[in-house]
Amino acid sequence: MSNSVNQPKFNRVPKVTFDFWLIKLMAVTMGETAADYLGVNLGLGLTKTSLLMAGVLVVALWFQFRQKKYVPWSYWLAVVLISIVGTLVTDNLVDNFGVPLLVTTVVFTVALAATFALWYYSEKTLSIHSIFTNSREAYYWLAILFTFALGTAAGDLVAEQFGLGYMATGILFGMMICSLSIGYFFLGLDAILGFWLVYILTRPLGASFGDFLSQPYQYGGLALGTIITSVLFLSAIAAIVAYMSITHEGEELAS
Amino acid sequence: MPELFKGSIISVQSPCQLIVRMDCYKARLESGMKQFLLALFLIAVPVAAFTGFEMKFGSAPAAAAGTASLGDLSALKAIITDVQSIADKGDMVAAEKRIRDFENDWDVATKSLRGLNKDYWGHVDDAADAALKDLRASKPDPASVKASLAVLMDELNDPSKAP
């Protein structure tokens, strides 16, 4: 297909809109509660559950790479699964392999920095508006994976090490996100830097929110349980994805 | 001919371009540093405000010192008391069935309890695992079931000591 060169190239990932952040936040909330549910109730143990869900994620990413443009269902399916797998992997490293949260936080920070360095070195840009080749898309998803793992580790570190509980943890990360938003809108914070920082920080914010909804009254939660919380958020995500598919919101040509 | 012409222009221009490029890199590095410091500042301000507030009004210090208790565990203890009396009668199948309620409640509360005190949670969790293992043996041994349930009860009464 030599004429494909002349066709307009689509950006394979969505524009960053209000709905983008809304659905991202719901995806991480759901990722946290769904990972808890699967880890406890599937009865396979954390390691087998992690491997199983990683397998499902690989299939979802295969679909996503085949689209060659932004298609809401496949993109957000991959994000939801990365959220679940990222949580399971971090839990597994901490619970089963006894790796301290401080170590996982540092390791994932270095891995994320290395991903950005390689991405910039090979593509000369970190723009999320020009993801139109397989290699750029691979860097994009690798960065997403590490932001989820880092967000999980950093959030758990703050909550457990400093004994903050999910309410206080949620407030803390919410304040950081507000501060970075002010920086982006009023103080000239770089769009790409701001995007990735907020992308990391929404992970612990959403996770705290998920724990708050699902945990028992006795511990300050709303006692919805992991199933109801997960199903509630999955339905809301599905509704917004359907809306996005109809309105074509978030689609753009690669710049 | 055009190639040669083009080449000569490049060779004339290149030193100049090099200087421009150095300036360009320098400017980029400077703006990168500025951006990094701005981001650091934007994160540090809410963290400082939050820490100040927590230190003044919050309950974080007790938890950080590692002596925060796991709170009220009476509901869990009541189940284990039940399991003990059933096991004492020798009905290990019923005892195993009843301890599943404990297992479920314990799993559901894991996140909260671990947030309260990770070490204490670990002590009780180890004792619970041992009791479950004994009750789920292909032929549960009454003596070891009794012993591991007693250890679990001790842990629930005082999670600070290792089982």
Interface residues (C-beta under 8 A of the other chain):
Chain A: D36 V40 A159 E160 Q161 F162 G163 L164 G165 Y166 A168 I171 L172 M175 M176 C178 S179 L180 I182 G183 L187 G188 L189 D190 L193 G194 L197 D211 Q215 P216 Q218 Y219 G220 G221 G225 T226
Chain B: Q35 F36 L38 A39 L42 I43 V45 P46 V47 A49 F50 E54 G58 S59 A60 A62 A63 A64 A68 G71 D72 D107 V108 A109 T110 K111 S112 L113 R114 G115 L116 N117 K118
